[in-house]
Amino acid sequence: MKINNHILDLSIVVPIYNEVDSIPCLLETISTILKQKNYAYEIICVDDGSQDGSTKLLTELAQERTDLKAVILRRNYGQTAAMAAGFKYATGKVIVTLDGDLQNDPADIPLLLSKLDEGYDLVSGWRKNRQDDAVTRLLPSKIANSIIGRVTGVNLHDYGCSLKAYRSELIADMNLYGELHRFLPALAFIEGARITEIPVNHHARRYGKSKYGLGRTFRVVMDLLTVFFMKKFLTRPMHVFGMLGLVSGGIGLLLGIYLTILKFGFGETIGDRPLLILVVVLLLAGLQLFSFGLLAELLMRTYHESQKRPIYRVREVVGKSSSEEFLQNSN
């Protein structure tokens, strides 16, 4: 991974939120390691509305250092938005993300890049010996990783580890919103990426307090449902809404026939039966779900066509076309 036409080898994206004490040590450690490996690199620190002096410090350091780019957000948008901003301003062929709290070890970056060179598109870190509280952090994390792996089909030990390496073309195919940063491997899998993970170091927090807690559980569950739907039905939403609509409408129709037979075949009264209300609800729900499916299909078509976004991803093309061969022979 050497310099090629002045394109940087590596962009390091670091979301920052109230980490003023960690920033100087983090920048020096990253630059020392990457200079030893002779990488052409840049460090992009995205200040996500810090209130402890991180903004001022990053602004000053960015004016002094040639390897640092400070992206200052107007307010606190969250880690997903901060990472998306960092990705936008990254110019390297490979993008590496890590936290700004010194818990991720920059010394692991060359290991990620070496693994990436084996043909992978995304290499995720695995904090095998994680230095966090067992009850509030480790146990919920293990449960969440297991559930996410089963739902998405991407089995990683540590979805929450920010230390990851991506090929830049992979990032270009993904749009981040909400709080989907923790599901980047699953989103990459949807795009057809080759994914693996390697054990990385993890250090206890030196300064400040963790920004994460049990309160994020609800958001993780909601985002997981979003990723599951995207994985299964991104280009065919009618398959889920239409099927649910047919099932609901079919059951309602069968129950309606049953009530009709009771009414006209046996002369029984059906007006005071709760089953009649259920039939009406099921038929209306079936119609609505089927309509949602049609609307979702139109939205998906508009989304793909307006952005000229293909429904497939080509990894490589092997062989010469007849037109290419003709041009070479003519020269």
C-alpha positions as CSV (number, residue, x, y, z in Angstrom):
1,M,0.0,0.0,0.0
2,K,2.4,2.7,-1.2
3,I,1.7,6.2,-2.6
4,N,-0.1,6.0,-5.9
5,N,-0.7,9.2,-7.9
6,H,-0.8,11.2,-4.6
7,I,-3.7,9.2,-3.3
8,L,-3.4,8.6,0.4
9,D,-3.0,5.0,1.6
10,L,-4.9,5.5,4.7
11,S,-7.5,7.7,6.4
12,I,-8.0,7.4,10.2
13,V,-11.5,8.5,11.2
14,V,-11.9,9.3,14.9
15,P,-15.3,10.5,16.3
16,I,-14.6,12.9,19.3
17,Y,-17.0,13.8,22.0
18,N,-15.6,15.3,25.2
19,E,-12.1,13.7,25.0
20,V,-9.9,16.7,25.4
21,D,-7.4,14.8,27.7
22,S,-7.1,11.9,25.3
23,I,-6.6,13.8,22.0
24,P,-2.9,14.7,22.2
25,C,-1.8,11.2,23.2
26,L,-4.0,9.6,20.6
27,L,-2.7,11.7,17.8
28,E,0.9,11.1,18.7
29,T,0.5,7.4,19.0
30,I,-1.3,7.1,15.7
31,S,1.3,9.2,13.8
32,T,4.3,7.4,15.3
33,I,3.0,4.0,14.4
34,L,2.0,4.9,10.8
35,K,5.2,6.8,10.1
36,Q,7.2,3.7,11.2
37,K,5.2,1.7,8.6
38,N,5.8,4.4,6.0
39,Y,2.1,4.9,5.2
40,A,0.8,8.0,3.5
41,Y,-2.0,8.9,5.9
42,E,-4.4,11.5,7.3
43,I,-6.2,11.7,10.6
44,I,-9.7,13.0,10.5
45,C,-11.1,13.9,13.9
46,V,-14.8,14.7,13.9
47,D,-15.8,16.8,16.9
48,D,-19.4,15.8,17.7
49,G,-20.4,18.9,19.7
50,S,-17.9,18.6,22.5
51,Q,-18.3,20.9,25.5
52,D,-15.0,20.2,27.3
53,G,-12.5,22.1,25.1
54,S,-12.0,19.4,22.6
55,T,-13.3,21.6,19.8
56,K,-10.8,24.4,20.5
57,L,-7.9,21.9,20.9
58,L,-8.7,20.1,17.6
59,T,-8.9,23.5,15.8
60,E,-5.5,24.5,17.1
61,L,-3.8,21.2,16.4
62,A,-5.3,21.1,12.9
63,Q,-3.6,24.4,12.1
64,E,-0.3,23.1,13.4
65,R,-0.2,19.5,12.0
66,T,-0.2,18.6,8.4
67,D,-1.6,15.1,9.0
68,L,-4.7,16.2,10.9
69,K,-8.0,17.4,9.5
70,A,-10.6,18.6,12.1
71,V,-14.3,18.3,11.1
72,I,-16.3,20.4,13.6
73,L,-20.1,19.6,13.8
74,R,-22.5,22.2,14.8
75,R,-23.9,20.2,17.7
76,N,-24.0,16.7,19.1
77,Y,-25.5,14.4,16.4
78,G,-24.3,11.0,17.7
79,Q,-21.6,8.6,16.7
80,T,-23.2,7.5,13.4
81,A,-23.4,11.0,12.1
82,A,-19.8,11.7,13.2
83,M,-18.5,8.7,11.4
84,A,-20.5,9.5,8.3
85,A,-18.9,13.0,8.3
86,G,-15.5,11.5,8.7
87,F,-16.1,9.1,5.8
88,K,-17.2,12.0,3.6
89,Y,-13.9,13.9,4.0
90,A,-11.7,10.8,3.9
91,T,-9.5,10.5,0.8
92,G,-7.5,7.3,1.6
93,K,-7.8,4.0,-0.2
94,V,-8.5,2.4,3.1
95,I,-10.4,3.9,6.0
96,V,-9.8,2.9,9.6
97,T,-12.1,3.9,12.4
98,L,-11.4,3.9,16.1
99,D,-12.7,5.6,19.3
100,G,-11.1,8.7,20.7
101,D,-10.9,7.5,24.3
102,L,-7.6,5.6,24.0
103,Q,-9.3,2.2,24.7
104,N,-8.6,1.1,21.1
105,D,-4.9,0.5,20.4
106,P,-3.5,2.3,17.3
107,A,-0.8,-0.4,17.3
108,D,-3.4,-2.8,15.9
109,I,-3.9,-0.7,12.8
110,P,-1.1,-2.5,10.8
111,L,-2.6,-5.8,11.7
112,L,-6.0,-4.8,10.3
113,L,-4.4,-3.6,7.1
114,S,-2.4,-6.8,6.7
115,K,-5.6,-8.8,7.0
116,L,-7.3,-6.5,4.6
117,D,-4.6,-7.2,2.0
118,E,-5.6,-10.9,2.1
119,G,-8.7,-10.0,0.0
120,Y,-11.2,-8.8,2.5
121,D,-13.3,-5.7,2.2
122,L,-13.8,-5.1,5.9
123,V,-11.8,-6.3,8.9
124,S,-13.4,-5.8,12.3
125,G,-11.6,-5.8,15.6
126,W,-12.5,-8.2,18.4
127,R,-11.9,-7.0,21.9
128,K,-11.1,-10.5,23.2
129,N,-9.9,-9.3,26.6
130,R,-12.2,-6.3,27.0
131,Q,-11.5,-3.9,29.9
132,D,-15.0,-2.9,30.8
133,D,-17.5,-3.5,33.6
134,A,-18.8,-7.1,33.5
135,V,-22.4,-6.3,34.4
136,T,-23.2,-3.1,32.6
137,R,-21.0,-3.6,29.5
138,L,-19.7,-7.1,28.9
139,L,-22.8,-9.2,29.5
140,P,-25.2,-7.0,27.5
141,S,-22.6,-6.8,24.7
142,K,-22.3,-10.6,24.5
143,I,-26.1,-11.0,24.4
144,A,-26.4,-8.3,21.8
145,N,-23.6,-9.7,19.6
146,S,-25.3,-13.1,19.6
147,I,-28.7,-11.7,18.7
148,I,-27.3,-9.5,16.0
149,G,-25.3,-12.3,14.5
150,R,-28.3,-14.6,14.3
151,V,-30.6,-11.9,12.8
152,T,-28.1,-10.5,10.2
153,G,-26.3,-13.6,9.3
154,V,-22.9,-11.9,10.0
155,N,-21.4,-13.7,13.0
156,L,-18.9,-11.5,14.7
157,H,-17.8,-11.7,18.3
158,D,-17.7,-7.9,18.8
159,Y,-20.0,-5.7,16.8
160,G,-19.4,-2.8,19.2
161,C,-15.7,-2.5,18.5
162,S,-15.0,0.8,16.7
163,L,-11.6,-0.4,15.5
164,K,-12.3,-1.5,11.9
165,A,-10.7,-1.2,8.5
166,Y,-12.7,-0.7,5.3
167,R,-11.9,-0.4,1.7
168,S,-13.0,3.1,0.6
169,E,-15.1,1.8,-2.3
170,L,-17.2,-0.2,0.2
171,I,-17.9,2.9,2.3
172,A,-19.0,4.7,-0.9
173,D,-21.8,2.2,-1.3
174,M,-23.2,2.6,2.2
175,N,-25.4,5.4,3.5
176,L,-25.4,5.9,7.3
177,Y,-28.3,7.4,9.2
178,G,-30.0,6.9,12.6
179,E,-27.6,4.9,14.8
180,L,-26.5,2.3,12.3
181,H,-22.7,2.6,12.9
182,R,-22.7,-0.5,15.1
183,F,-24.3,-2.4,12.2
184,L,-21.7,-1.5,9.6
185,P,-20.6,-5.1,9.1
186,A,-24.2,-6.1,8.4
187,L,-24.7,-3.2,6.0
188,A,-21.4,-4.2,4.3
189,F,-22.6,-7.8,4.0
190,I,-25.8,-6.5,2.2
191,E,-23.4,-4.9,-0.3
192,G,-21.6,-8.2,-0.8
193,A,-18.5,-7.4,1.2
194,R,-16.0,-10.0,2.4
195,I,-15.8,-9.6,6.1
196,T,-13.6,-11.1,8.9
197,E,-12.4,-10.1,12.3
198,I,-9.2,-10.4,14.3
199,P,-8.4,-10.0,18.1
200,V,-7.2,-6.6,19.1
201,N,-6.0,-5.0,22.3
202,H,-8.4,-3.1,24.5
203,H,-7.3,-0.8,27.3
204,A,-9.1,0.6,30.3
205,R,-10.4,4.2,30.0
206,R,-7.8,6.7,31.2
207,Y,-9.8,9.9,31.2
208,G,-13.4,10.9,31.5
209,K,-16.5,8.7,31.6
210,S,-18.1,6.3,29.2
211,K,-20.8,7.7,27.0
212,Y,-22.6,4.4,26.7
213,G,-25.1,2.8,29.0
214,L,-28.0,0.4,29.2
215,G,-30.3,3.1,27.8
216,R,-29.1,2.4,24.3
217,T,-30.7,-1.1,24.3
218,F,-34.0,0.1,22.8
219,R,-32.2,2.0,20.0
220,V,-30.1,-1.1,19.2
221,V,-33.2,-3.3,18.9
222,M,-35.0,-0.8,16.6
223,D,-31.9,-0.4,14.4
224,L,-31.6,-4.2,14.3
225,L,-35.1,-4.5,12.9
226,T,-34.2,-2.0,10.3
227,V,-31.1,-3.8,9.2
228,F,-33.0,-7.1,9.1
229,F,-35.6,-5.6,6.8
230,M,-32.9,-4.1,4.6
231,K,-31.1,-7.4,4.4
232,K,-34.2,-9.4,3.5
233,F,-36.5,-7.1,1.6
234,L,-34.5,-3.9,0.5
235,T,-35.3,-4.5,-3.2
236,R,-38.6,-6.4,-2.8
237,P,-40.7,-4.9,0.0
238,M,-43.8,-6.3,-1.6
239,H,-42.7,-9.8,-0.6
240,V,-43.2,-9.0,3.0
241,F,-46.1,-6.6,3.0
242,G,-47.9,-8.4,0.2
243,M,-47.5,-11.8,1.9
244,L,-48.8,-10.4,5.2
245,G,-51.7,-8.8,3.4
246,L,-52.6,-12.0,1.6
247,V,-52.5,-14.0,4.8
248,S,-54.6,-11.5,6.7
249,G,-57.1,-11.1,3.8
250,G,-57.2,-14.9,3.2
251,I,-58.0,-15.7,6.9
252,G,-60.7,-12.9,6.9
253,L,-62.2,-14.3,3.7
254,L,-62.4,-17.8,5.0
255,L,-64.0,-16.7,8.3
256,G,-66.4,-14.5,6.3
257,I,-67.5,-17.5,4.2
258,Y,-68.0,-19.5,7.4
259,L,-70.2,-16.8,8.9
260,T,-72.1,-16.5,5.5
261,I,-72.8,-20.3,5.7
262,L,-74.1,-19.9,9.3
263,K,-76.3,-17.0,8.3
264,F,-77.9,-18.3,5.1
265,G,-77.4,-22.1,5.5
266,F,-78.5,-22.5,9.1
267,G,-80.3,-19.3,9.7
268,E,-78.2,-18.3,12.7
269,T,-77.7,-14.7,13.8
270,I,-74.2,-13.4,13.3
271,G,-74.6,-9.7,13.9
272,D,-73.7,-9.9,17.6
273,R,-70.7,-12.2,17.1
274,P,-67.2,-10.9,17.8
275,L,-66.0,-13.1,14.9
276,L,-67.8,-10.7,12.5
277,I,-65.7,-7.8,13.8
278,L,-62.6,-9.9,13.4
279,V,-63.5,-10.6,9.8
280,V,-63.8,-6.9,9.0
281,V,-60.5,-6.1,10.7
282,L,-58.6,-8.9,8.9
283,L,-60.0,-7.9,5.5
284,L,-59.2,-4.2,6.1
285,A,-55.7,-5.0,7.4
286,G,-55.0,-7.2,4.4
287,L,-56.0,-4.4,2.0
288,Q,-53.9,-1.9,3.9
289,L,-50.8,-4.2,4.0
290,F,-51.1,-4.9,0.3
291,S,-51.3,-1.2,-0.3
292,F,-48.3,-0.6,1.8
293,G,-46.4,-3.1,-0.3
294,L,-47.3,-1.4,-3.5
295,L,-46.2,2.0,-2.0
296,A,-43.0,0.5,-0.7
297,E,-42.2,-0.9,-4.2
298,L,-42.7,2.5,-5.7
299,L,-40.5,4.1,-3.1
300,M,-37.7,1.6,-3.7
301,R,-37.9,2.1,-7.4
302,T,-37.7,5.9,-7.0
303,Y,-34.8,5.5,-4.5
304,H,-32.7,3.3,-6.8
305,E,-33.5,5.1,-10.1
306,S,-33.1,8.7,-8.7
307,Q,-29.7,7.9,-7.3
308,K,-28.8,5.6,-10.2
309,R,-28.1,3.0,-7.5
310,P,-27.8,-0.5,-9.0
311,I,-29.4,-3.5,-7.3
312,Y,-26.2,-5.5,-7.6
313,R,-22.5,-5.0,-6.9
314,V,-19.7,-6.3,-9.2
315,R,-16.5,-7.5,-7.4
316,E,-14.4,-7.8,-10.5
317,V,-14.6,-8.3,-14.3
318,V,-12.1,-10.9,-15.7
319,G,-11.3,-11.1,-19.4
320,K,-11.1,-8.6,-22.3
321,S,-14.1,-7.6,-24.3
322,S,-14.0,-7.6,-28.1
323,S,-14.1,-3.8,-28.1
324,E,-11.1,-3.5,-25.8
325,E,-9.1,-6.0,-27.8
326,F,-9.9,-4.1,-31.0
327,L,-8.7,-0.8,-29.5
328,Q,-5.4,-2.4,-28.4
329,N,-4.8,-4.0,-31.8
330,S,-5.6,-0.7,-33.6
331,N,-2.9,1.0,-31.5
